Amino acid sequence: MEPYIDAHSHVWTPDLARYPLAKGFRREDMSPPSFTALELLKTCRPVGVGRVNLIQMSYYEFDNSYMLDMIKKEPTRFVGTAIVDPLGPDPARAMRELLPRGVRAFRIQPRYGKQPGPSWLSPEGYQAMFATAEKTGAALSCLIDPDGFAEVDRMCRRFPRAPVIIDHLGRVGVAGAIRAGDVRGLCALARHPSVHVKVGAFYALGKKKPPYQDLSPLIREVVRAFGPRRCMWESDSPFQLVNDRYEDSLALVRDGLPFLTKTDREWLLARTAEETLFRKLRV
């Protein structure tokens, strides 16, 4: 099998009869109109990516059916990051029910809890999710801006054994400028051994242009703070493919970033994701 692991890619299908969109979404919102699991494999395998952590797409919200079906179809290649409703009647139970089906993480973000960034983890349901993460080893994958870092710090102090992943380098630089305070806020989370970082979504950060070398200082600080064993590469496809190539993202970590050693690259491109996402949980 191809050696690399993509820790973060979305998939969806134009088959709306079998997999309907969530309330508030329309076919026109799907951009591109199709990015199926097969299309993903046709994109990633030629450049050496053989396994992928699938991220539940917002078009389906809390109905994880398509992602789960793709994991069932390709269990050696895919695991999943599902979404459950933190405001639902029993998010902890919803998490546990998904774990035997190849789900290894759960995406959390301010929108689902209907709270602003500085208080985004205040809903009671998130406390139940962190407690369940501690018990099962399932990770909580955070889609947040830098104003959400302090809440992650608070919950990690309360639930120190809950695995946590920060997506997209914490979206530092998403507005263009990479602010030193945001970098410090992200790196400060390294004090919690359970926190990992996805290094990717390069197309959306800083200058947003391949070969993305302007992101090198940010990535260097993150890898220095967390260590390569807590950093994992992600493409964030298909959004990586809108203006750039899939390989542009992979190449930055595989061939660029001269501060990385050969062993560092092995961790970022496969071993961290394998240990964090492609492992058995305490179901």
C-alpha positions as CSV (number, residue, x, y, z in Angstrom):
1,M,0.0,0.0,0.0
2,E,1.1,3.6,-0.6
3,P,3.1,4.8,2.4
4,Y,1.5,8.2,3.2
5,I,-1.6,9.0,5.3
6,D,-3.8,12.1,4.6
7,A,-5.2,13.0,8.1
8,H,-8.0,15.1,6.7
9,S,-10.1,14.9,3.5
10,H,-13.8,15.4,2.9
11,V,-15.9,13.3,0.6
12,W,-19.4,13.7,-0.7
13,T,-21.6,12.3,-3.5
14,P,-24.1,13.8,-6.0
15,D,-26.4,10.9,-5.2
16,L,-28.9,13.0,-3.1
17,A,-31.6,10.4,-3.3
18,R,-29.6,8.0,-1.2
19,Y,-27.6,10.6,0.8
20,P,-29.8,13.7,1.2
21,L,-28.3,17.0,2.3
22,A,-29.0,18.4,5.8
23,K,-31.6,21.1,6.2
24,G,-30.4,24.5,4.9
25,F,-28.1,23.0,2.2
26,R,-28.9,22.8,-1.5
27,R,-27.2,20.9,-4.4
28,E,-25.8,24.3,-5.5
29,D,-23.8,24.5,-2.3
30,M,-21.8,21.4,-3.1
31,S,-18.5,22.7,-4.6
32,P,-17.2,20.8,-6.4
33,P,-20.5,19.0,-7.3
34,S,-18.9,15.7,-6.6
35,F,-15.9,14.4,-4.6
36,T,-16.6,10.8,-3.9
37,A,-14.3,8.4,-2.1
38,L,-13.3,6.9,-5.4
39,E,-12.4,10.3,-6.8
40,L,-10.3,10.9,-3.7
41,L,-8.4,7.7,-4.1
42,K,-7.8,8.5,-7.8
43,T,-6.3,11.8,-6.6
44,C,-4.2,10.7,-3.7
45,R,-2.9,7.2,-4.6
46,P,-0.8,8.3,-7.6
47,V,1.3,10.4,-5.2
48,G,1.7,7.8,-2.6
49,V,-1.2,8.4,-0.2
50,G,-2.8,5.1,0.5
51,R,-4.9,5.8,3.7
52,V,-7.1,8.7,4.6
53,N,-9.0,10.0,7.6
54,L,-12.4,11.0,6.1
55,I,-13.9,14.1,7.7
56,Q,-17.7,14.3,7.8
57,M,-18.9,17.0,5.4
58,S,-21.0,19.9,6.7
59,Y,-23.5,19.3,3.8
60,Y,-24.7,16.3,5.8
61,E,-24.3,17.8,9.2
62,F,-25.0,15.0,11.8
63,D,-26.0,12.3,9.3
64,N,-22.7,10.4,8.8
65,S,-24.1,7.8,6.5
66,Y,-22.0,8.4,3.4
67,M,-18.7,8.6,5.2
68,L,-19.6,5.4,7.2
69,D,-20.5,3.5,4.0
70,M,-17.2,4.5,2.4
71,I,-15.3,3.3,5.5
72,K,-17.2,0.0,5.3
73,K,-16.4,-0.4,1.6
74,E,-12.6,0.4,2.1
75,P,-11.8,-0.5,5.8
76,T,-8.1,-0.8,5.2
77,R,-7.8,2.6,3.6
78,F,-10.3,4.8,5.5
79,V,-11.2,5.7,9.0
80,G,-13.5,8.6,9.9
81,T,-14.0,11.8,11.8
82,A,-17.8,12.0,12.5
83,I,-20.0,14.8,13.7
84,V,-22.5,14.4,16.6
85,D,-24.7,17.1,17.9
86,P,-23.3,18.5,21.2
87,L,-26.7,19.9,22.0
88,G,-28.4,16.6,21.3
89,P,-30.0,14.4,24.0
90,D,-27.0,12.2,24.5
91,P,-23.8,13.1,22.6
92,A,-21.7,10.6,24.6
93,R,-23.9,7.7,23.5
94,A,-23.9,9.0,19.9
95,M,-20.1,8.8,20.0
96,R,-19.9,5.3,21.4
97,E,-22.4,4.0,18.8
98,L,-20.1,5.2,16.0
99,L,-16.8,3.9,17.2
100,P,-17.3,0.3,16.1
101,R,-18.0,1.6,12.5
102,G,-14.5,2.9,11.9
103,V,-14.9,6.3,13.5
104,R,-11.8,7.4,15.4
105,A,-12.5,11.1,16.0
106,F,-15.2,13.7,16.2
107,R,-15.2,17.1,14.7
108,I,-16.2,19.9,17.1
109,Q,-16.5,23.6,16.4
110,P,-18.3,26.7,17.8
111,R,-21.1,26.6,15.2
112,Y,-22.4,23.2,16.5
113,G,-22.6,24.5,20.1
114,K,-24.0,27.9,19.0
115,Q,-21.4,29.7,21.1
116,P,-18.8,32.3,20.1
117,G,-15.1,31.4,20.0
118,P,-14.1,32.6,23.5
119,S,-16.8,30.4,25.1
120,W,-17.3,27.7,22.4
121,L,-16.8,24.7,24.7
122,S,-19.2,25.9,27.4
123,P,-22.3,23.7,26.4
124,E,-22.8,20.7,28.7
125,G,-22.7,18.4,25.8
126,Y,-19.1,19.1,25.1
127,Q,-18.2,18.2,28.7
128,A,-19.8,14.8,28.0
129,M,-17.8,14.5,24.8
130,F,-14.5,15.2,26.5
131,A,-15.3,12.7,29.2
132,T,-16.1,10.1,26.6
133,A,-12.9,10.9,24.7
134,E,-11.0,10.2,27.9
135,K,-12.7,6.8,28.4
136,T,-12.5,5.6,24.8
137,G,-9.4,7.2,23.3
138,A,-11.4,8.8,20.5
139,A,-10.0,12.2,19.5
140,L,-11.9,15.5,19.4
141,S,-10.9,17.4,16.3
142,C,-11.2,21.1,16.7
143,L,-12.1,23.4,13.8
144,I,-11.4,26.8,15.4
145,D,-9.8,30.1,15.0
146,P,-7.1,31.4,17.4
147,D,-9.8,33.0,19.6
148,G,-10.9,29.4,20.5
149,F,-7.5,28.2,21.8
150,A,-8.1,29.3,25.4
151,E,-11.2,27.2,25.7
152,V,-9.2,24.1,24.5
153,D,-6.7,24.8,27.1
154,R,-9.4,25.0,29.8
155,M,-11.0,21.7,28.8
156,C,-7.6,20.0,28.5
157,R,-6.8,20.9,32.0
158,R,-10.1,19.5,33.1
159,F,-9.9,16.3,30.9
160,P,-6.1,15.8,30.5
161,R,-6.4,12.3,28.9
162,A,-8.9,13.3,26.2
163,P,-7.1,13.2,22.8
164,V,-7.5,16.5,21.0
165,I,-6.5,17.5,17.5
166,I,-6.3,21.1,16.2
167,D,-7.2,21.2,12.6
168,H,-5.6,23.4,9.9
169,L,-2.8,24.7,12.2
170,G,-5.5,26.4,14.2
171,R,-6.3,28.5,11.1
172,V,-3.4,30.8,12.0
173,G,-2.9,33.1,9.0
174,V,-6.3,32.4,7.4
175,A,-6.8,36.2,7.0
176,G,-3.3,36.5,5.3
177,A,-1.1,37.8,8.1
178,I,0.5,35.2,10.4
179,R,0.3,37.0,13.8
180,A,2.9,36.2,16.4
181,G,0.3,36.1,19.2
182,D,-1.7,33.5,17.3
183,V,1.4,31.4,16.8
184,R,2.2,31.6,20.5
185,G,-1.4,30.7,21.4
186,L,-1.3,27.6,19.3
187,C,2.1,26.5,20.5
188,A,1.0,27.1,24.1
189,L,-1.4,24.1,23.8
190,A,1.7,21.9,23.5
191,R,1.8,21.9,27.3
192,H,-1.0,19.3,27.1
193,P,0.5,16.0,26.0
194,S,-2.9,14.9,24.6
195,V,-3.0,17.7,22.0
196,H,-2.0,17.1,18.4
197,V,-1.9,19.4,15.4
198,K,-2.9,18.8,11.7
199,V,-0.3,20.5,9.5
200,G,-2.1,21.4,6.3
201,A,-4.8,23.4,4.5
202,F,-1.9,25.4,3.2
203,Y,-4.0,26.7,0.3
204,A,-6.0,28.8,2.9
205,L,-3.2,30.2,5.0
206,G,-0.7,33.0,4.6
207,K,-0.1,33.9,1.0
208,K,-2.2,30.9,-0.1
209,K,0.2,30.2,-3.0
210,P,2.3,27.1,-3.8
211,P,4.9,26.2,-2.8
212,Y,3.7,27.7,0.5
213,Q,7.2,28.4,1.7
214,D,5.9,31.5,3.5
215,L,4.3,29.1,6.0
216,S,7.7,27.6,6.9
217,P,8.3,29.7,10.0
218,L,4.9,28.8,11.4
219,I,5.3,25.1,10.8
220,R,8.8,25.2,12.3
221,E,7.5,26.7,15.5
222,V,4.6,24.3,15.7
223,V,6.8,21.2,15.1
224,R,9.3,22.6,17.6
225,A,6.6,23.0,20.2
226,F,4.7,19.8,19.8
227,G,7.4,17.6,18.4
228,P,6.9,15.7,15.1
229,R,5.1,12.8,16.9
230,R,2.2,15.1,17.6
231,C,2.0,16.6,14.1
232,M,0.3,15.1,11.1
233,W,-0.1,16.2,7.5
234,E,-3.5,16.9,6.0
235,S,-4.5,18.0,2.6
236,D,-8.1,19.3,3.4
237,S,-9.2,18.0,0.0
238,P,-11.1,18.7,-2.2
239,F,-10.6,22.4,-1.2
240,Q,-6.9,22.0,-1.7
241,L,-7.7,21.2,-5.4
242,V,-9.8,24.3,-6.2
243,N,-6.8,26.4,-7.3
244,D,-3.8,24.2,-6.5
245,R,-2.8,20.6,-6.8
246,Y,-3.1,17.8,-4.3
247,E,0.7,17.2,-4.6
248,D,1.4,20.8,-3.9
249,S,0.3,20.2,-0.3
250,L,2.1,16.9,0.1
251,A,5.3,18.3,-1.5
252,L,5.8,21.0,1.1
253,V,6.2,18.4,3.9
254,R,7.8,15.6,1.8
255,D,10.4,17.8,0.0
256,G,10.4,21.3,1.5
257,L,10.9,22.5,5.0
258,P,14.6,21.9,5.4
259,F,14.4,22.0,9.2
260,L,12.6,18.6,9.1
261,T,14.7,15.4,9.3
262,K,13.9,12.2,7.4
263,T,12.4,10.8,10.6
264,D,10.4,14.0,11.2
265,R,8.8,13.6,7.7
266,E,8.0,10.0,8.4
267,W,6.0,11.1,11.5
268,L,4.2,13.9,9.8
269,L,3.3,12.0,6.7
270,A,2.2,8.7,8.3
271,R,3.3,7.6,11.7
272,T,1.5,10.2,13.8
273,A,-1.8,9.7,12.0
274,E,-1.3,5.9,12.2
275,E,-0.9,6.0,16.0
276,T,-3.6,8.7,16.5
277,L,-6.3,7.7,14.1
278,F,-5.6,4.2,12.6
279,R,-5.6,2.4,15.9
280,K,-8.1,0.4,18.0
281,L,-10.1,2.2,20.6
282,R,-11.6,1.2,23.9
283,V,-15.0,0.7,22.4
